[in-house]
Amino acid sequence: MGVLALGSHQERHGAVLPSDTDAKLAAHVALEAAKRSGAKFLGVLLTSYELPLIETGRHHSLARVVGELCRRLREAREVLGVKAAVLVNAHGGNKPLRDRLPRLERRLGMRLSFCTLLVDLEGPHAGRGEVSAAAAVGLADPSRLGEHVDPEKHPEVGFVGLREARRRYEWAERHAREVLKEGVRVDLRLGRRLVERAVEEAVREIERLASSPGP
């Protein structure tokens, strides 16, 4: 069994969070799941995909991400004998990869699972959920919250300043309205709960794949 983290490395996350927040959160969850389950930790994917009009930083084509993913998984199979892998994702733009899993399983001869619960639970980009999860694992600088919610300086927070994205995606508009109404604050209890639920999901998927028949 292997567990591989998927995030993004060059994405604006306001004043409170680093540009590689998603990669570091995914790595934290994947490593903790590997520790608890005994699965091999396979590191962090370098590339990441993003949806059209979500202009938050540097991302890559879906084909390039799939290409890197295939190379990493082949290497894990050849070098470590990994026959199944859980992909722990902490970047919303990577979610279209989930639809590619059946094809990748056939192509690689491996069983795969895509865990993206942290993205599903955390809510708006660089909003309360993500900031709290990052703070819970030591990634956030809460002293900069005042600047963080300034849409002129950081339009990416909640996608408040990404008007085209808000018009295109109903969920982006909903997230922007949430940030405008409620602001962003750090809730360590919430953050620890989000991270723990993501770890638990990854462990369950590792155990499920480990007990299921081979490809």
C-alpha positions as CSV (number, residue, x, y, z in Angstrom):
1,M,0.0,0.0,0.0
2,G,1.1,3.5,-0.8
3,V,-0.2,7.0,0.0
4,L,0.6,10.0,-2.2
5,A,-0.2,13.7,-1.4
6,L,-1.7,16.0,-4.0
7,G,-1.8,19.8,-3.5
8,S,-0.6,23.0,-5.1
9,H,2.8,24.7,-4.5
10,Q,2.4,28.1,-6.1
11,E,-1.1,29.4,-5.2
12,R,-2.0,32.6,-3.5
13,H,-3.7,32.1,-0.1
14,G,-4.0,35.6,1.3
15,A,-1.7,37.0,3.9
16,V,-2.1,34.3,6.6
17,L,-1.2,31.2,4.6
18,P,1.9,30.2,2.5
19,S,1.6,29.6,-1.2
20,D,2.1,25.9,-0.8
21,T,-0.6,25.5,1.9
22,D,-2.4,22.8,-0.1
23,A,0.7,20.7,-0.6
24,K,1.7,20.9,3.0
25,L,-1.8,20.1,4.3
26,A,-2.0,17.1,1.9
27,A,1.4,15.9,3.0
28,H,0.5,16.2,6.7
29,V,-2.7,14.2,6.2
30,A,-1.0,11.6,4.0
31,L,2.0,11.1,6.3
32,E,-0.2,10.8,9.4
33,A,-2.3,8.2,7.6
34,A,0.8,6.3,6.5
35,K,2.1,6.3,10.1
36,R,-1.2,4.9,11.5
37,S,-1.7,2.3,8.7
38,G,1.8,1.2,7.9
39,A,1.4,2.3,4.2
40,K,4.4,3.7,2.3
41,F,4.5,7.5,2.2
42,L,5.1,8.3,-1.5
43,G,5.7,12.1,-1.1
44,V,3.9,15.0,-2.8
45,L,3.0,15.5,-6.4
46,L,4.7,18.7,-7.8
47,T,2.1,19.6,-10.4
48,S,-1.5,20.7,-9.9
49,Y,-4.5,21.5,-12.0
50,E,-7.0,24.4,-11.7
51,L,-10.4,25.1,-13.2
52,P,-10.8,27.8,-15.8
53,L,-11.1,31.4,-14.4
54,I,-9.7,30.5,-11.0
55,E,-6.7,32.8,-11.3
56,T,-4.9,32.2,-8.0
57,G,-1.4,31.3,-9.1
58,R,0.6,28.9,-11.2
59,H,-0.9,25.6,-12.1
60,H,-0.6,23.0,-14.9
61,S,-2.6,21.2,-17.6
62,L,-4.6,18.2,-16.5
63,A,-2.5,16.1,-19.0
64,R,0.7,17.2,-17.3
65,V,-0.7,16.3,-13.8
66,V,-1.9,12.9,-15.0
67,G,1.5,12.3,-16.6
68,E,3.4,13.1,-13.4
69,L,0.9,11.0,-11.4
70,C,1.4,8.0,-13.7
71,R,5.2,8.3,-13.5
72,R,5.2,8.5,-9.7
73,L,2.9,5.5,-9.3
74,R,4.8,3.4,-11.8
75,E,8.0,4.1,-9.9
76,A,6.3,3.2,-6.6
77,R,5.2,-0.1,-8.1
78,E,8.6,-0.9,-9.6
79,V,10.8,0.3,-6.7
80,L,8.6,-0.5,-3.7
81,G,6.2,-3.1,-5.0
82,V,3.2,-0.9,-4.3
83,K,0.1,-2.4,-5.8
84,A,-2.5,0.0,-4.5
85,A,-2.4,3.7,-3.5
86,V,-4.5,6.3,-1.8
87,L,-4.3,9.8,-3.3
88,V,-4.8,12.4,-0.5
89,N,-5.9,15.7,-2.2
90,A,-6.0,19.1,-0.5
91,H,-6.4,21.3,-3.6
92,G,-9.9,21.9,-5.0
93,G,-8.6,22.3,-8.6
94,N,-7.3,18.7,-8.6
95,K,-10.8,17.2,-8.1
96,P,-11.3,16.4,-11.9
97,L,-8.5,13.8,-11.4
98,R,-11.1,11.6,-9.6
99,D,-12.9,11.0,-12.9
100,R,-9.6,9.7,-14.4
101,L,-9.1,7.0,-11.7
102,P,-10.8,4.0,-13.5
103,R,-8.7,4.7,-16.6
104,L,-5.5,5.1,-14.6
105,E,-6.2,1.8,-12.7
106,R,-6.4,-0.1,-16.0
107,R,-3.4,1.7,-17.4
108,L,-1.2,1.1,-14.3
109,G,-2.6,-2.2,-13.1
110,M,-3.1,-0.7,-9.7
111,R,-6.0,0.0,-7.4
112,L,-6.5,3.7,-6.5
113,S,-8.6,5.8,-4.2
114,F,-9.0,9.5,-4.3
115,C,-9.5,11.2,-0.9
116,T,-10.5,14.8,-1.0
117,L,-12.5,15.2,2.2
118,L,-10.5,18.1,3.5
119,V,-11.4,20.1,0.4
120,D,-15.0,19.2,0.7
121,L,-15.1,20.2,4.4
122,E,-13.0,23.4,4.6
123,G,-15.3,25.7,2.5
124,P,-14.0,28.9,0.9
125,H,-10.5,29.2,-0.4
126,A,-8.3,30.6,2.4
127,G,-11.4,31.0,4.5
128,R,-12.1,30.0,8.1
129,G,-11.9,26.2,7.5
130,E,-8.7,26.2,5.5
131,V,-7.0,28.8,7.8
132,S,-8.1,26.9,10.9
133,A,-6.8,23.6,9.4
134,A,-3.5,25.2,8.5
135,A,-3.2,26.8,11.9
136,A,-3.8,23.4,13.6
137,V,-0.7,22.0,11.9
138,G,1.4,25.1,12.3
139,L,1.2,26.7,8.9
140,A,-0.8,29.9,9.5
141,D,0.2,33.4,10.7
142,P,-3.0,34.7,12.5
143,S,-1.4,38.0,13.2
144,R,-2.1,39.0,9.6
145,L,-5.8,38.3,9.5
146,G,-6.6,42.0,9.1
147,E,-4.7,42.2,5.8
148,H,-5.9,38.7,4.8
149,V,-9.6,39.8,4.4
150,D,-8.8,42.9,2.4
151,P,-10.2,42.1,-1.1
152,E,-8.0,44.8,-2.7
153,K,-4.8,43.1,-1.5
154,H,-6.0,39.5,-1.6
155,P,-8.9,39.0,-4.0
156,E,-8.3,35.2,-4.0
157,V,-9.6,34.9,-0.4
158,G,-13.0,33.3,-0.8
159,F,-12.6,34.3,-4.5
160,V,-14.2,37.5,-3.4
161,G,-12.3,39.5,-6.0
162,L,-12.5,36.9,-8.8
163,R,-15.6,38.2,-10.5
164,E,-15.5,36.1,-13.6
165,A,-15.1,32.9,-11.5
166,R,-18.0,34.0,-9.3
167,R,-20.2,34.4,-12.3
168,R,-19.2,31.1,-13.8
169,Y,-19.4,28.9,-10.7
170,E,-22.3,28.9,-8.3
171,W,-20.2,27.5,-5.5
172,A,-17.6,30.3,-5.9
173,E,-20.3,32.9,-5.5
174,R,-21.6,31.1,-2.4
175,H,-18.1,31.0,-0.9
176,A,-17.5,34.6,-1.7
177,R,-20.7,35.6,0.0
178,E,-19.8,33.6,3.1
179,V,-16.4,35.3,3.5
180,L,-18.0,38.7,2.9
181,K,-20.7,38.0,5.5
182,E,-18.6,36.1,8.2
183,G,-15.0,37.2,7.5
184,V,-12.2,34.8,8.4
185,R,-11.0,33.7,11.8
186,V,-8.9,31.0,13.3
187,D,-10.8,28.2,15.1
188,L,-8.2,25.6,16.3
189,R,-10.8,23.2,17.5
190,L,-12.4,23.3,14.0
191,G,-9.0,23.0,12.3
192,R,-8.0,19.9,14.4
193,R,-11.3,18.3,13.7
194,L,-11.1,18.9,9.9
195,V,-7.5,17.5,9.7
196,E,-8.4,14.5,11.9
197,R,-11.4,13.6,9.7
198,A,-9.3,13.8,6.6
199,V,-6.7,11.5,8.2
200,E,-9.4,9.0,9.3
201,E,-10.8,8.9,5.8
202,A,-7.4,8.2,4.3
203,V,-6.8,5.4,6.8
204,R,-10.1,3.8,6.0
205,E,-9.4,3.9,2.3
206,I,-5.9,2.4,2.8
207,E,-7.5,-0.4,4.8
208,R,-10.3,-0.9,2.2
209,L,-7.8,-1.2,-0.6
210,A,-5.6,-3.5,1.4
211,S,-8.4,-5.9,2.0
212,S,-9.9,-5.9,-1.5
213,P,-8.9,-8.3,-4.4
214,G,-6.1,-7.3,-6.6
215,P,-6.6,-5.8,-10.1
